[in-house]
Amino acid sequence: MTEIAVVGFAHAPHVRETTGTTNGVEMLVPCFQDLYDKLGITKSDIDFWCSGSSDYLAGRAFSFISAVDAIGAVPPINESHVEMDAAWALYEAWVKIMTGEVETALVYGFGKSSAGNLRKVLSMQLDPYLVAPLGLDSVSIAGLQARLGLDSGKWTAEDMAAVAVRSRAAAQSNPNSQVSGDASVAALLNSPYIADPLRGHDCAPITDGAAAIVLASGDKARELSDRPAWITGIEHRIDSPNFGARDLTVSPSTTAAARKATGGDVGGIGVAELHAPFTHQELILREAIGLPDTTTVNPSGGPLTGNPMFAAGLERIGYAARAIFDGSAERTLAHATSGAVLQQNLVAVMEGRN
């Protein structure tokens, strides 16, 4: 089987609002240049490009075409796009390399959440006939999910706050994070609700940002990186979009994807980067994957400290790969989600080896 690895990762700083247009070019150009410089490559060395973004977020059709300006018009490129988090663009690129059509790929995602009302924009992904007319926004739906878990005894408000405390503490060592600092569970629980039972610390901040990853196969990966993060397993699954058709306190699609990606063995996973935009969703994901207590979860700070739409899932793969690059872990796991209340889930496993 073709060996494929992550060999480079870069992302824009997580900020509440950026200036400029909504096409992402201003955020993407520095990411691309960072990768070119670190890997010693140029645009011509990339065989395939794939992006993830949303026209709904940008507010105009085919907005991703404008973002191609960040790549440049000459020479022509082999390009594709997914209308969801760029983690799924990485999956498409992985398949492209696996077929043998290309040897290298650059995957990127971007989103300017500050351009509109994110809670309402994300409601556009709901069933347009039965759910969207109810007027539910993304935070309110997550609040329903959190309430179900609280009422069933699966987790407590203290458990949720503890996730935020750990994430903010971890983010202090990440200069690109948007939210960081020391906090206590008691102090966080004294803050007001924004969508009962969710408080501000339970929700990922609105974030503008972009991220990019370079994939390469076999000897090319070894040429570009002294320690590639080899993808040993990757899978994505989906649950029903009908909220009444599934138990929102569990994530069977994550369990299925993790079982396939890990081969049923979660042992030795030193770092796990989980795409959980809400504190209680991290608790669901940890249980769904079956992560051991020895695994360090979201050492980057995770989405709760910076959540650029359509790039945050890709960032989880990038940060999990970075733990391989720097030798802090030998085996890592990355998770990405798309859709309301963990509807679609992707899991990737990476290892460091010669």
C-alpha positions as CSV (number, residue, x, y, z in Angstrom):
1,M,0.0,0.0,0.0
2,T,1.2,3.5,-0.8
3,E,2.8,5.3,2.2
4,I,1.4,8.8,2.8
5,A,2.5,11.3,5.4
6,V,1.9,14.8,6.6
7,V,5.2,16.6,6.0
8,G,4.2,20.2,6.7
9,F,1.6,22.3,8.6
10,A,0.9,26.0,9.0
11,H,-2.0,28.1,10.1
12,A,-2.9,31.7,10.5
13,P,-3.2,33.2,14.0
14,H,-6.6,32.7,15.7
15,V,-8.2,36.1,15.9
16,R,-11.7,37.4,16.6
17,E,-11.8,39.4,13.4
18,T,-9.5,40.1,10.4
19,T,-9.6,42.9,8.0
20,G,-9.9,42.4,4.2
21,T,-12.3,40.3,2.1
22,T,-14.0,37.0,2.9
23,N,-12.1,35.0,0.3
24,G,-9.3,34.0,2.6
25,V,-6.5,35.1,0.4
26,E,-4.9,37.4,3.0
27,M,-4.8,34.5,5.5
28,L,-3.7,31.8,3.1
29,V,-0.8,33.5,1.4
30,P,1.4,33.6,4.6
31,C,0.4,29.9,5.3
32,F,1.5,28.8,1.9
33,Q,4.8,30.8,2.1
34,D,5.6,29.3,5.5
35,L,5.2,25.8,4.0
36,Y,7.3,26.7,0.9
37,D,10.1,28.0,3.1
38,K,10.1,25.2,5.6
39,L,10.0,22.4,3.1
40,G,12.2,24.1,0.5
41,I,9.6,23.8,-2.3
42,T,7.7,26.0,-4.7
43,K,4.2,25.9,-6.0
44,S,5.4,23.8,-9.0
45,D,6.3,21.0,-6.6
46,I,2.6,20.5,-5.6
47,D,0.8,18.0,-7.8
48,F,-2.7,18.5,-6.3
49,W,-4.5,21.2,-4.4
50,C,-7.7,20.6,-2.4
51,S,-9.6,23.1,-0.2
52,G,-12.4,23.2,2.3
53,S,-14.6,26.2,2.9
54,S,-18.2,27.4,2.8
55,D,-20.0,29.7,0.4
56,Y,-22.6,30.3,3.1
57,L,-19.9,31.7,5.4
58,A,-18.4,33.9,2.8
59,G,-21.8,35.1,1.6
60,R,-21.4,34.5,-2.1
61,A,-21.4,31.6,-4.6
62,F,-18.1,29.9,-5.6
63,S,-16.1,31.9,-3.0
64,F,-13.5,29.2,-3.0
65,I,-12.6,30.2,-6.6
66,S,-11.5,33.6,-5.3
67,A,-9.3,31.9,-2.8
68,V,-7.3,30.3,-5.6
69,D,-5.8,33.7,-6.1
70,A,-3.6,32.8,-3.1
71,I,-2.0,30.1,-5.2
72,G,-1.5,32.0,-8.4
73,A,-2.7,31.6,-11.9
74,V,0.5,30.4,-13.5
75,P,1.4,27.6,-14.0
76,P,-2.1,26.0,-14.0
77,I,-2.9,23.7,-11.1
78,N,-4.9,20.5,-10.5
79,E,-7.5,21.6,-7.9
80,S,-10.6,20.4,-6.1
81,H,-12.8,21.6,-3.2
82,V,-15.2,20.3,-0.5
83,E,-18.0,22.4,1.0
84,M,-17.1,21.4,4.6
85,D,-14.1,21.3,6.9
86,A,-10.8,20.9,5.1
87,A,-10.1,17.7,7.0
88,W,-12.4,16.1,4.4
89,A,-10.3,17.9,1.7
90,L,-7.3,16.1,3.2
91,Y,-9.2,12.8,2.9
92,E,-9.8,13.5,-0.8
93,A,-6.1,14.4,-1.3
94,W,-5.1,11.2,0.6
95,V,-7.3,9.2,-1.9
96,K,-5.8,11.1,-4.8
97,I,-2.2,10.1,-3.7
98,M,-3.3,6.6,-2.8
99,T,-4.5,6.0,-6.5
100,G,-1.0,6.9,-7.6
101,E,-2.1,9.9,-9.7
102,V,-0.1,12.4,-7.7
103,E,2.9,12.3,-5.3
104,T,2.3,15.5,-3.3
105,A,-0.8,17.5,-2.3
106,L,-1.4,20.8,-0.5
107,V,-4.7,20.9,1.5
108,Y,-6.1,24.1,2.9
109,G,-9.1,25.5,4.7
110,F,-10.3,28.9,5.6
111,G,-13.2,30.8,7.1
112,K,-14.0,34.3,8.2
113,S,-16.6,33.7,10.8
114,S,-16.8,37.4,11.8
115,A,-18.3,38.3,8.5
116,G,-21.8,37.3,9.6
117,N,-23.9,35.8,12.4
118,L,-22.2,32.4,12.7
119,R,-25.0,30.9,14.9
120,K,-27.5,31.5,12.1
121,V,-25.2,30.7,9.2
122,L,-24.5,27.2,10.6
123,S,-28.2,26.6,10.9
124,M,-28.3,26.5,7.0
125,Q,-26.9,22.9,7.3
126,L,-30.1,21.7,9.0
127,D,-32.9,19.9,7.3
128,P,-34.7,22.7,5.4
129,Y,-38.1,21.2,5.8
130,L,-38.4,19.8,9.3
131,V,-35.6,21.3,11.5
132,A,-34.5,24.7,10.1
133,P,-38.1,26.2,10.3
134,L,-37.9,25.7,14.1
135,G,-35.4,28.6,14.2
136,L,-32.7,26.7,16.1
137,D,-29.2,28.0,15.9
138,S,-26.0,26.0,16.3
139,V,-25.4,27.0,20.0
140,S,-29.0,26.2,21.0
141,I,-28.8,22.8,19.4
142,A,-25.6,22.1,21.3
143,G,-27.3,23.3,24.4
144,L,-30.0,20.6,23.9
145,Q,-27.3,18.0,23.5
146,A,-25.6,19.2,26.7
147,R,-28.8,19.2,28.6
148,L,-29.5,15.6,27.6
149,G,-26.2,14.5,29.0
150,L,-26.6,16.5,32.2
151,D,-30.1,15.1,32.9
152,S,-29.0,11.6,32.1
153,G,-26.1,11.8,34.5
154,K,-23.5,11.2,31.8
155,W,-21.6,14.3,32.8
156,T,-21.8,17.3,35.1
157,A,-21.4,21.0,34.7
158,E,-18.1,20.6,36.6
159,D,-16.9,18.0,34.1
160,M,-17.7,20.5,31.3
161,A,-15.9,23.4,33.0
162,A,-12.9,21.2,33.7
163,V,-12.5,20.7,29.9
164,A,-12.4,24.5,29.5
165,V,-9.9,24.9,32.3
166,R,-7.5,22.4,30.8
167,S,-7.8,23.8,27.3
168,R,-7.1,27.3,28.3
169,A,-4.1,26.3,30.4
170,A,-2.7,24.3,27.4
171,A,-3.2,27.2,25.1
172,Q,-0.8,29.4,27.1
173,S,2.1,27.7,25.3
174,N,0.4,28.3,21.9
175,P,1.2,31.8,20.5
176,N,-1.5,31.4,17.9
177,S,-4.3,30.8,20.3
178,Q,-7.2,33.2,20.7
179,V,-8.2,32.3,24.3
180,S,-5.9,31.2,27.0
181,G,-5.1,31.6,30.7
182,D,-5.5,30.2,34.1
183,A,-9.0,29.6,35.4
184,S,-10.8,27.6,38.0
185,V,-13.9,25.4,37.7
186,A,-15.7,27.4,40.4
187,A,-15.0,30.8,38.7
188,L,-16.2,29.5,35.3
189,L,-19.4,28.1,36.8
190,N,-20.2,31.6,38.2
191,S,-20.4,33.0,34.7
192,P,-23.8,33.6,33.1
193,Y,-25.5,31.2,30.6
194,I,-25.6,32.0,26.9
195,A,-27.8,29.1,26.0
196,D,-28.7,27.1,29.1
197,P,-26.9,25.0,30.1
198,L,-24.0,26.4,28.1
199,R,-21.9,29.2,29.4
200,G,-19.3,31.2,27.4
201,H,-16.5,28.9,28.3
202,D,-18.4,25.9,27.0
203,C,-18.4,27.3,23.5
204,A,-15.6,27.8,21.0
205,P,-15.0,31.4,20.3
206,I,-15.9,33.0,16.9
207,T,-12.6,32.9,15.0
208,D,-11.2,34.0,11.7
209,G,-8.4,31.8,10.3
210,A,-6.9,29.5,7.8
211,A,-4.7,26.4,7.8
212,A,-2.7,24.4,5.3
213,I,-1.1,20.9,5.2
214,V,1.3,19.3,2.7
215,L,1.0,15.5,2.1
216,A,3.5,13.4,0.3
217,S,4.0,9.8,-0.5
218,G,6.9,7.4,0.1
219,D,10.4,8.6,-0.7
220,K,9.1,12.1,-1.5
221,A,7.9,12.4,2.1
222,R,11.3,11.3,3.4
223,E,12.9,13.8,1.2
224,L,10.8,16.7,2.5
225,S,10.8,15.8,6.2
226,D,13.3,14.2,8.6
227,R,10.4,12.8,10.6
228,P,7.2,12.5,8.5
229,A,3.9,11.9,10.3
230,W,2.8,8.7,8.4
231,I,-0.9,8.3,8.1
232,T,-1.5,4.7,9.2
233,G,-5.3,4.9,9.3
234,I,-8.0,7.4,8.2
235,E,-11.8,7.0,8.1
236,H,-14.9,9.1,8.2
237,R,-18.5,8.1,9.0
238,I,-21.9,9.9,9.4
239,D,-24.8,9.8,11.7
240,S,-28.4,10.6,10.9
241,P,-29.2,14.3,10.5
242,N,-32.6,13.7,12.2
243,F,-32.0,14.6,15.8
244,G,-34.8,12.4,17.0
245,A,-33.4,9.4,15.3
246,R,-30.2,9.1,17.4
247,D,-29.0,9.4,21.0
248,L,-27.2,12.8,21.0
249,T,-25.1,11.9,24.1
250,V,-23.1,9.4,22.1
251,S,-21.3,9.4,18.8
252,P,-21.5,6.0,17.0
253,S,-20.0,7.4,13.8
254,T,-16.9,8.5,15.7
255,T,-16.7,5.1,17.3
256,A,-16.9,3.4,13.9
257,A,-14.4,5.7,12.3
258,A,-12.0,5.4,15.2
259,R,-12.2,1.6,15.2
260,K,-11.4,1.5,11.5
261,A,-8.6,4.1,11.7
262,T,-6.9,2.6,14.7
263,G,-7.5,-1.0,13.8
264,G,-9.2,-1.4,17.1
265,D,-6.0,-0.5,19.0
266,V,-6.0,2.9,20.8
267,G,-3.0,1.9,22.9
268,G,0.2,4.0,22.5
269,I,-1.7,7.1,21.4
270,G,0.3,9.8,23.1
271,V,-1.6,12.8,21.8
272,A,-5.2,13.2,20.6
273,E,-6.4,16.4,19.0
274,L,-10.2,16.4,19.1
275,H,-12.4,18.8,17.2
276,A,-14.9,19.5,19.9
277,P,-16.4,23.0,19.6
278,F,-18.3,22.6,22.9
279,T,-16.9,21.2,26.2
280,H,-19.4,18.4,26.5
281,Q,-18.6,17.2,23.0
282,E,-15.0,16.5,24.1
283,L,-16.5,14.2,26.8
284,I,-18.6,12.4,24.1
285,L,-15.6,12.0,21.8
286,R,-13.2,10.7,24.4
287,E,-15.7,8.0,25.3
288,A,-16.6,7.2,21.7
289,I,-12.9,6.7,20.7
290,G,-12.1,5.0,24.0
291,L,-9.0,7.1,24.6
292,P,-6.8,5.9,27.5
293,D,-6.3,8.2,30.5
294,T,-2.6,8.4,29.5
295,T,-3.4,10.2,26.3
296,T,-2.8,14.0,26.3
297,V,-5.9,15.6,24.7
298,N,-5.7,18.9,22.8
299,P,-2.2,20.1,24.0
300,S,-2.6,22.9,21.4
301,G,-5.6,24.2,23.4
302,G,-8.1,22.8,20.9
303,P,-11.1,24.5,19.3
304,L,-12.2,26.0,22.6
305,T,-9.2,28.4,22.4
306,G,-9.6,29.1,18.6
307,N,-12.1,27.7,16.1
308,P,-11.7,28.9,12.6
309,M,-14.6,27.5,10.7
310,F,-13.7,24.9,7.9
311,A,-10.0,24.9,9.1
312,A,-10.3,23.8,12.7
313,G,-10.7,20.1,11.8
314,L,-7.7,20.3,9.5
315,E,-5.7,22.0,12.3
316,R,-6.4,19.0,14.5
317,I,-4.6,16.8,12.0
318,G,-1.8,19.4,11.7
319,Y,-1.3,19.6,15.4
320,A,-1.4,15.8,15.8
321,A,1.3,15.6,13.1
322,R,3.4,18.3,14.7
323,A,3.6,16.1,17.8
324,I,5.2,13.5,15.6
325,F,7.5,16.1,13.9
326,D,9.0,17.3,17.2
327,G,9.2,13.8,18.7
328,S,6.8,14.4,21.6
329,A,4.7,11.4,20.5
330,E,5.2,8.3,18.5
331,R,1.5,7.7,17.7
332,T,-1.2,10.4,17.5
333,L,-4.9,10.6,16.7
334,A,-6.7,13.5,15.1
335,H,-10.5,14.0,14.9
336,A,-12.6,16.4,12.8
337,T,-16.3,17.0,12.8
338,S,-18.8,18.7,10.5
339,G,-22.5,19.3,10.8
340,A,-24.6,19.9,13.8
341,V,-24.0,18.1,17.1
342,L,-21.2,15.8,15.9
343,Q,-23.2,14.5,12.8
344,Q,-20.1,13.7,10.6
345,N,-16.8,12.6,12.0
346,L,-13.4,11.8,10.7
347,V,-10.5,10.1,12.5
348,A,-6.9,9.9,11.4
349,V,-4.0,8.1,13.1
350,M,-0.4,9.0,12.5
351,E,2.9,7.4,13.5
352,G,6.5,8.5,13.4
353,R,8.9,5.9,11.8
354,N,11.6,5.8,9.2
